[in-house]
Each structure stands twice: as structure tokens, then as C-alpha cells.
């Protein structure tokens, strides 16, 4: 897969999966504009990238004026905009009864409204250029429920449907839109979220990752780099007939029956 001549806008490019995607796209020949709310994080990433292949634009995807600035920065840098990766997101926990309504609104605004606003800003340029590829970074939690993660799972499920809707509406304009759903991936954000469990489980962060991946067929979590290959494929001309797909990249987690997994964890070989 090659991305020579393509220009991509990657939101949430200052950390984790977003940074990994930026590095992969550049390695495959593309130029990128990375965005995020903290310019210092973007500057750190830019220092690790080849000179002339990347630029940045700080901003908040939940603000339309910032989304427009991100698009303008990409066009000024690369002269075109072929690929959008909506990666920016947050993952505070909470159940329906205990989540603060303001936190709920913030999750929806960043995880759903944010991609909508950036897509709204990008799509007219893609139409004018004759097409493009939009890649929404969703989650395993958008397909199956994660305990105590009501706002996050709801937002990612909504993002999956937004992906399909855009694929339907803009397919005639040669704009493809697909969602990538990673399972647990070892990013700084997830490490921070899991650190409090070290005391509960009497282990370190590595031990917590071992626990949460114990019933995953591959028996481990992903690295950010392992999410980038499918994104490069979707950005490339190798995937020109692929749109509206919700792609699981979760080590097989979504195929596991919870009852069978519980029995296996208890040492019972069901059906053998």
C-alpha cells in the first residue's frame, strides 16, 4: 500500500493511535496535518517526523470554527485533502445513573459531534476534488458494551452509524467512509484509566493489561502501531470499493461468548 501524493488530516494526532497513524502514513508516502488541543504535544510529535512531511493545527474538534481552521491548515500545507482520520476522543467512565450530565455531554460533543463537524468541514473539499477517504476511529465499545462505560460506548456506537450514513450519502461523490474499531490498545490514555486498578488487583499496570486480555483469543492488548495498517489500507487506492464498513481490530475479543469465557476462566472446558 502506498499513499504517495496523498494529504491527510488526523485529529487527536498528538498521542497514542493518532501519532502512530501519522507516522505510518508518512512512511507510506503521505503528508499529514495533525491536530489536538495541546500544541506542546503536537510540537513533540512533529519533532519526531521527517521535515516537510507534517504540520500541525491546535484546536478542539467540538468547535466548528476550529474544525474549519484544521481543514484550512491542511489545505495550505498540502494543497489538497485526500484523507480524514477522526481519531480525537475521550473515555471517562460512568453508568447512566451516576454519570455527571456535563461529562456525558462532553463525551458526546468530542466523540460524536467532533467527527461530524470535521466531516462537515472536509466533505465539500473532497467533493470538489472528486473524492476522498474518511476513517473514523471507533472502538470495540461501539459494538459491544463495556461495564461502566455508558457515555463512551454510546458515543462510539453513534460514530459507527454516522460512518454508515456518510458512506451512503456521499458514495455517489466517490467519498468513502469506514470505521475502525480497536479493542484494548496500550496507549497513555488507557494506561491512565487502568492505573487505579493496580491497587484493587494487587499488581502493576502490566498485570492489569494481562487481566483485561485474559479472555481475548490473542491473549494480549494491541500496540498503537497494530492499528495503523488497516488505516493505511483504507486511505490507499487498494480499498477503493470499500465503504460503510465497521472493522473490528480487537484480537478477536468481539467473537468471545461471555458465558464460555467465564467457564474457561474458572478452569472448566465446556464442550470438550
C-alpha positions as CSV (number, residue, x, y, z in Angstrom):
1,X,0.0,0.0,0.0
2,X,1.3,3.4,-1.0
3,X,0.0,6.8,-0.1
4,X,2.3,8.8,-2.4
5,X,0.9,12.2,-3.2
6,X,-2.0,12.0,-0.7
7,X,-2.6,14.5,2.1
8,X,-4.3,13.5,5.4
9,X,-5.8,15.4,8.3
10,X,-5.5,13.4,11.5
11,X,-7.4,14.6,14.6
12,X,-6.0,13.6,18.0
13,X,-2.6,13.3,16.4
14,X,-0.6,14.3,19.4
15,X,-0.8,11.0,21.3
16,X,-1.4,7.3,21.0
17,X,-3.1,5.8,18.0
18,X,-3.2,9.2,16.2
19,X,0.5,9.7,16.4
20,X,1.1,6.1,15.2
21,X,-1.2,6.7,12.2
22,X,0.6,9.9,11.3
23,X,4.0,8.1,11.4
24,X,2.6,5.2,9.3
25,X,1.0,7.5,6.7
26,X,4.3,9.4,6.3
27,X,6.2,6.2,6.0
28,X,3.8,5.1,3.2
29,X,4.3,8.4,1.3
30,X,1.6,10.8,2.6
31,X,1.9,14.3,4.0
32,X,-0.1,14.9,7.2
33,X,-1.6,17.6,9.4
34,X,-2.0,16.5,13.0
35,X,-4.4,18.3,15.3
36,X,-5.1,18.3,19.0
37,X,-6.0,20.6,21.9
38,X,-2.4,20.8,23.3
39,X,0.1,22.5,20.9
40,X,3.0,21.3,23.1
41,X,2.0,17.7,22.4
42,X,1.8,18.3,18.7
43,X,5.2,20.0,18.7
44,X,6.8,17.0,20.3
45,X,5.3,14.7,17.7
46,X,6.4,17.0,14.8
47,X,10.0,16.8,16.1
48,X,9.9,13.1,15.5
49,X,8.6,13.3,11.9
50,X,10.5,14.0,8.7
51,X,10.9,17.6,7.9
52,X,8.4,18.9,5.4
53,X,6.1,15.9,5.7
54,X,3.9,17.2,8.5
55,X,2.4,20.2,10.1
56,X,0.0,20.8,13.0
57,X,-3.0,22.9,14.0
58,X,-4.2,23.1,17.6
59,X,-7.9,23.1,18.2
60,X,-11.0,21.5,19.7
61,X,-12.9,19.2,17.3
62,X,-16.2,20.0,19.1
63,X,-15.9,23.7,17.9
64,X,-16.9,24.2,14.2
65,X,-14.6,27.2,13.8
66,X,-11.7,25.0,15.0
67,X,-12.7,22.3,12.6
68,X,-12.6,24.8,9.7
69,X,-9.2,26.0,10.8
70,X,-7.9,22.4,10.8
71,X,-9.1,21.9,7.2
72,X,-7.6,25.2,6.1
73,X,-4.3,24.4,7.7
74,X,-4.2,21.1,5.9
75,X,-5.1,22.6,2.5
76,X,-2.4,25.3,2.9
77,X,0.2,22.8,3.8
78,X,-0.6,20.1,1.3
79,X,-2.6,21.8,-1.4
80,X,-5.3,19.2,-1.2
81,X,-7.1,16.9,1.3
82,X,-7.5,13.3,0.4
83,X,-7.9,11.6,3.7
84,X,-9.5,12.4,7.0
85,X,-8.9,10.4,10.2
86,X,-11.2,11.2,13.0
87,X,-9.2,9.9,15.9
88,X,-9.7,12.5,18.7
89,X,-11.7,11.1,21.6
90,X,-12.1,10.8,25.4
91,X,-13.1,7.9,27.5
92,X,-14.4,8.8,31.0
93,X,-16.4,6.1,32.7
94,X,-19.8,6.1,34.3
95,X,-23.1,4.4,34.4
96,X,-26.4,6.0,33.4
97,X,-27.4,6.7,37.0
98,X,-24.1,8.1,38.2
99,X,-22.5,9.9,35.3
100,X,-22.4,13.7,35.6
101,X,-24.6,15.2,32.8
102,X,-21.9,17.6,32.0
103,X,-19.4,14.8,31.5
104,X,-22.0,12.9,29.3
105,X,-22.4,16.0,27.1
106,X,-18.6,16.4,26.8
107,X,-18.1,12.8,25.7
108,X,-20.9,13.2,23.0
109,X,-19.5,16.5,21.9
110,X,-16.0,15.3,21.4
111,X,-16.6,11.7,20.3
112,X,-19.6,12.2,18.0
113,X,-20.2,15.9,17.3
114,X,-16.5,16.4,16.8
115,X,-16.2,13.9,13.9
116,X,-19.4,15.3,12.5
117,X,-18.1,18.8,12.5
118,X,-14.7,17.9,10.9
119,X,-16.5,15.8,8.3
120,X,-18.8,18.7,7.6
121,X,-15.8,20.9,7.0
122,X,-13.9,18.4,4.9
123,X,-16.6,16.8,2.7
124,X,-17.2,19.9,0.4
125,X,-13.4,19.9,-0.4
126,X,-13.5,16.2,-1.2
127,X,-16.5,16.6,-3.4
128,X,-14.7,19.4,-5.3
129,X,-11.6,17.2,-5.7
130,X,-13.6,14.2,-6.9
131,X,-13.5,12.0,-3.8
132,X,-11.6,11.0,-0.7
133,X,-11.5,8.6,2.2
134,X,-12.8,9.2,5.7
135,X,-11.6,6.9,8.5
136,X,-13.4,7.2,11.9
137,X,-11.6,5.6,14.8
138,X,-14.3,4.0,16.8
139,X,-14.0,1.2,19.3
140,X,-14.9,-2.3,20.3
141,X,-17.1,-0.4,22.8
142,X,-19.1,0.8,19.9
143,X,-20.2,-2.8,19.0
144,X,-20.4,-4.5,22.4
145,X,-20.9,-2.9,25.9
146,X,-18.1,-2.3,28.3
147,X,-19.1,-2.3,32.0
148,X,-19.4,1.2,33.5
149,X,-18.7,3.0,30.2
150,X,-22.1,4.2,29.2
151,X,-21.1,7.5,27.6
152,X,-18.1,6.1,25.8
153,X,-19.9,3.1,24.3
154,X,-22.9,5.2,23.3
155,X,-20.7,7.7,21.6
156,X,-18.8,5.1,19.6
157,X,-22.0,3.3,18.6
158,X,-23.3,6.6,17.3
159,X,-20.0,7.2,15.4
160,X,-20.4,3.8,13.7
161,X,-23.9,4.8,12.5
162,X,-22.6,8.3,11.4
163,X,-19.9,6.4,9.4
164,X,-22.6,4.4,7.6
165,X,-24.8,7.4,7.0
166,X,-21.9,9.4,5.4
167,X,-20.9,6.3,3.3
168,X,-24.5,6.2,2.0
169,X,-24.9,9.9,1.3
170,X,-21.5,10.6,-0.2
171,X,-20.8,7.4,-2.1
172,X,-22.1,9.0,-5.3
173,X,-19.4,11.7,-4.8
174,X,-16.7,9.0,-4.6
175,X,-16.2,9.7,-0.9
176,X,-15.6,6.5,1.2
177,X,-16.3,6.4,4.9
178,X,-15.3,3.5,7.1
179,X,-15.0,2.9,10.9
180,X,-12.1,1.1,12.6
181,X,-12.9,-0.4,16.0
182,X,-9.8,-1.2,18.1
183,X,-10.0,-3.3,21.1
184,X,-7.9,-2.5,24.2
185,X,-4.8,-0.7,22.9
186,X,-1.8,0.2,25.1
187,X,-1.9,4.0,24.9
188,X,-1.1,6.5,27.6
189,X,-4.9,7.3,27.9
190,X,-5.7,3.6,28.6
191,X,-2.8,3.2,31.0
192,X,-4.0,6.2,33.0
193,X,-7.5,4.8,33.1
194,X,-6.4,1.4,34.3
195,X,-3.8,2.6,36.8
196,X,-6.3,2.8,39.7
197,X,-7.0,-0.9,39.3
198,X,-3.4,-1.8,40.3
199,X,-4.3,-1.4,43.9
200,X,-7.6,-3.4,43.6
201,X,-5.9,-6.3,41.7
202,X,-2.6,-6.1,43.7
203,X,-0.5,-5.9,40.6
204,X,1.2,-3.4,38.3
205,X,-0.1,-1.9,35.0
206,X,1.3,-4.9,33.0
207,X,-0.7,-7.2,35.3
208,X,-3.9,-5.2,34.7
209,X,-3.4,-5.5,31.0
210,X,-2.9,-9.2,31.5
211,X,-6.2,-9.5,33.3
212,X,-8.3,-7.5,30.8
213,X,-6.9,-9.5,27.9
214,X,-7.1,-12.9,29.5
215,X,-10.2,-13.9,27.6
216,X,-9.1,-12.3,24.3
217,X,-8.2,-15.0,21.8
218,X,-4.8,-13.4,21.2
219,X,-4.3,-13.1,25.0
220,X,-2.9,-9.6,24.8
221,X,-3.8,-6.0,24.0
222,X,-2.7,-4.2,20.9
223,X,0.0,-1.7,20.3
224,X,-0.9,1.6,18.6
225,X,1.2,0.5,15.6
226,X,-1.0,-2.5,15.1
227,X,-4.0,-0.2,14.4
228,X,-2.2,1.7,11.6
229,X,-2.1,-0.9,8.8
230,X,-5.8,-1.1,8.3
231,X,-5.9,2.7,8.3
232,X,-3.3,2.9,5.7
233,X,-5.2,0.4,3.6
234,X,-8.4,2.4,3.9
235,X,-6.5,5.6,2.9
236,X,-5.0,4.0,-0.1
237,X,-6.3,3.2,-3.6
238,X,-6.3,-0.5,-2.6
239,X,-9.6,0.0,-0.9
240,X,-11.5,2.0,-3.5
241,X,-14.6,-0.3,-3.3
242,X,-14.8,-0.4,0.4
243,X,-17.2,1.9,2.2
244,X,-19.6,1.8,5.1
245,X,-17.7,-0.9,6.9
246,X,-17.2,-1.2,10.6
247,X,-14.0,-3.1,11.0
248,X,-13.0,-4.9,14.2
249,X,-9.3,-4.9,15.1
250,X,-9.6,-6.3,18.6
251,X,-7.6,-9.5,18.8
252,X,-10.8,-11.5,18.5
253,X,-12.4,-10.0,21.6
254,X,-15.8,-9.5,19.9
255,X,-16.2,-13.1,18.9
256,X,-16.0,-14.4,22.5
257,X,-19.1,-15.6,24.3
258,X,-19.1,-14.2,27.8
259,X,-20.5,-17.4,29.4
260,X,-18.0,-19.6,27.8
261,X,-15.2,-17.2,28.8
262,X,-16.3,-17.2,32.4
263,X,-16.2,-21.0,32.5
264,X,-12.8,-21.1,30.9
265,X,-11.5,-18.6,33.5
266,X,-12.9,-21.0,36.1
267,X,-10.9,-23.8,34.6
268,X,-13.9,-25.6,33.0
269,X,-13.5,-26.9,29.5
270,X,-17.1,-26.5,28.2
271,X,-17.9,-28.7,25.2
272,X,-14.7,-30.8,25.4
